[in-house]
Amino acid sequence: MDATESRVRSLLAAAKLAPSEEEIAGLVAGYEDYQAGIEALYAVPETRYASPALIFNAAPVFADWAQ
């Protein structure tokens, strides 16, 4: 087992997921691309502390429709 497969299996175990061997093989094959994409998200210094674009605020806002 190589390092990538070991990492994928560890991540799946931590998430308590039990995919088939075929699915694991697919995840191992695409892991390097996924990892590169995730690292690219954090590579832009200007967005390091920015909030996500979509934020749900559960606090109700009163809209006065009578006016």
Rosetta constraint file for C-alpha pairs under 8 A:
AtomPair CA 1 CA 5 HARMONIC 6.21 0.50
AtomPair CA 1 CA 6 HARMONIC 6.46 0.50
AtomPair CA 2 CA 6 HARMONIC 6.22 0.50
AtomPair CA 3 CA 7 HARMONIC 6.10 0.50
AtomPair CA 4 CA 8 HARMONIC 6.17 0.50
AtomPair CA 4 CA 28 HARMONIC 6.42 0.50
AtomPair CA 4 CA 31 HARMONIC 7.38 0.50
AtomPair CA 5 CA 9 HARMONIC 6.09 0.50
AtomPair CA 5 CA 28 HARMONIC 5.58 0.50
AtomPair CA 6 CA 10 HARMONIC 6.08 0.50
AtomPair CA 7 CA 11 HARMONIC 6.12 0.50
AtomPair CA 8 CA 12 HARMONIC 6.15 0.50
AtomPair CA 8 CA 24 HARMONIC 7.64 0.50
AtomPair CA 8 CA 27 HARMONIC 7.19 0.50
AtomPair CA 8 CA 28 HARMONIC 6.35 0.50
AtomPair CA 8 CA 31 HARMONIC 7.63 0.50
AtomPair CA 9 CA 13 HARMONIC 6.07 0.50
AtomPair CA 9 CA 24 HARMONIC 7.60 0.50
AtomPair CA 10 CA 14 HARMONIC 6.11 0.50
AtomPair CA 11 CA 15 HARMONIC 6.22 0.50
AtomPair CA 12 CA 16 HARMONIC 6.10 0.50
AtomPair CA 12 CA 17 HARMONIC 5.22 0.50
AtomPair CA 12 CA 18 HARMONIC 6.99 0.50
AtomPair CA 13 CA 17 HARMONIC 5.96 0.50
AtomPair CA 13 CA 18 HARMONIC 7.35 0.50
AtomPair CA 19 CA 23 HARMONIC 5.83 0.50
AtomPair CA 19 CA 24 HARMONIC 6.36 0.50
AtomPair CA 20 CA 24 HARMONIC 6.26 0.50
AtomPair CA 21 CA 25 HARMONIC 6.12 0.50
AtomPair CA 22 CA 26 HARMONIC 6.42 0.50
AtomPair CA 23 CA 27 HARMONIC 6.24 0.50
AtomPair CA 24 CA 28 HARMONIC 6.07 0.50
AtomPair CA 25 CA 29 HARMONIC 6.12 0.50
AtomPair CA 26 CA 30 HARMONIC 6.28 0.50
AtomPair CA 27 CA 31 HARMONIC 5.75 0.50
AtomPair CA 28 CA 32 HARMONIC 7.93 0.50
AtomPair CA 30 CA 34 HARMONIC 6.36 0.50
AtomPair CA 31 CA 35 HARMONIC 6.01 0.50
AtomPair CA 32 CA 36 HARMONIC 6.14 0.50
AtomPair CA 33 CA 37 HARMONIC 6.21 0.50
AtomPair CA 34 CA 38 HARMONIC 6.23 0.50
AtomPair CA 35 CA 39 HARMONIC 6.15 0.50
AtomPair CA 36 CA 40 HARMONIC 6.12 0.50
AtomPair CA 37 CA 41 HARMONIC 6.52 0.50
AtomPair CA 38 CA 42 HARMONIC 6.97 0.50
AtomPair CA 39 CA 43 HARMONIC 6.26 0.50
AtomPair CA 40 CA 44 HARMONIC 7.38 0.50
AtomPair CA 42 CA 47 HARMONIC 7.61 0.50
AtomPair CA 42 CA 48 HARMONIC 6.55 0.50
AtomPair CA 44 CA 48 HARMONIC 6.79 0.50
AtomPair CA 46 CA 50 HARMONIC 7.73 0.50
